[in-house]
């Protein structure tokens, strides 16, 4: 069979006459968008295959939240081009949006499509074939006015489904490239989000994860009747939905109504991801974060008063410009105080185009690396203490994978990963809910 590159030069490949594979980097939003794009290809009669298989079209969905993200995206693009030398290679996502010239300069890239117009990817692929040259389809985000609707997912075999409800960010933290990669805030129309959720439940998904770039600001660009709490209230009414999990929500976005939803529903998972970014008020101010440590502390108290065993995970940036030893020590102490169920630790990464990139007091890499290690030690101890507080208690596990030996892996509603051994007379199945008494050997740390 002729390769995609060969057919590209001859213009003979018909729409939908081949296979497509995806490689996705970065966040849950990227994962949700890749799944939606896969469905778009399925509807055009493409077969979606794994990244290790031969494919006529390769789609690389990139990340650029850090310099490392951009570097990993470039490496991934080159790796896929090498693995699929005769395929049409399309690059999308945040790195493609912010650096389309760099991406198009990589030999073997045929199409660059940013974080808009992805529902036109098949049209652009046809244009590549017709004009027999690479195409730059990236538009400026100042033109982004509405939430981009992508196809509803189908034929997915995972346990949880991602439901994207929001795009863009208006916060402009001094370190963050995302507003430049994703554009302004745009919310999905509630009736469309609810309709997709109902279909996902009807297809057998027991858990839905709400995703977005700035999820907690859902509805701010809609009429006054809609916000995240209202959407959650409507979602938990869907018959058959067993779990609704919220992705990252900023501290200032926890309204009393949203806290009520978390506390009063058995469907909403008792697990929130609440970015902290620093345990120093001085650094938070330099980051343009709109809260203080006391604000964060008081919110944790309010949440845990309503939900005593709540799992709180967070993000922290280490080595932000101007971070002193005192700032770092304050972060370590604050993490110990908060009792996080998990901490994602990132060394500060300079992103050109953001204010912090031009700050004069950059922290040396060696010092950042040392501080990352110190914070990781504290973070691991915090996570271990939280998980071990459930040992001996009965927990409900949603099974996600079962291997050939009969061993199963799943998560509790608090997002504790549980490994269940194969047992004679018991057959675990994916999407099954099981009640187990949590034992230490069920946990992998």
C-alpha angles and dihedrals in degrees: 000000000000117000123244092248091051091049090044090063093047095041092226102121110110123215110272095008096122151027133289131200133190136213113191127193130184134012138010089262089062090049091052092048094049090052090051091049089050088056090050089056092046090055087055089053097256118145111232110221135175121276090251093060129083111270137177092215127034120195118195113192106201139204131210105171089122135018085253088056091054092047092048090049092054091048091049092050092051091045092053092046090052092047092046105032095163099042128102104252118208120185121199139160136066099322090049090050096050099038109025092150092055091049094047088049090064106099110242098032111124103177135024115196119169129198096305135063093024089140085069095056094113091052090051092049089053089050090052090054094043096048094034095221138093117276133214107208097169116129128193113265092230084081093057107111109151139033109272111240114214126184119287113256122259138169092026115151100197125109099234126044125211116228112195111208105164143032135196136019134241097188101093098196107195095247099043129101095182098096087056092047098042105026129215128343115287124172127205115244106262095230090057093048091049093046092053091047091053091051093049091052091047089054090057105262107149094190132044124191117205110220137182142134093258100009097171092061091060111144099019089117093044128073119297093261095073132069135137094276092053091049091049090049090055095044095054089057090067108113112239098022107130101177136021114188124191120217125213115335123180118240095246091055099069101106120186088252092054092048088051089054091051094047101041104044127076088199097060106080116242090235127101131177108214115176114225100172095186140017092215123087090209092055092044088056092049089049090053091239109162099223141059131229088258091054090051093045093051092048090053089052092050092048095047092047088060097035109027098187096040115153110226118188125180150181124239128186114212124205100019110176110283095018107151130197087259091054091049092048089050090053092051091050094046092051089051089050096049098055095217120197088217140355127206106208121201129180109229110267120201111234115194111233095037122102094238091059088070097045108121100220101070115171114239116251094239091055092046091052091052092049091048090056092049093049092045089056091053092042093052092051090051093049092047092051092051095048093045090054086074097052110120092020126111110250133180114235125196105211113226106169136021120191129211091266091058096253115142135207126198145138136250120228086262087058096249109154111232126194113202121197121231110262131197110254093016123096116188118210132193116262090022120135114218133180113224137167103241113241128189093244089057089067126078114199 
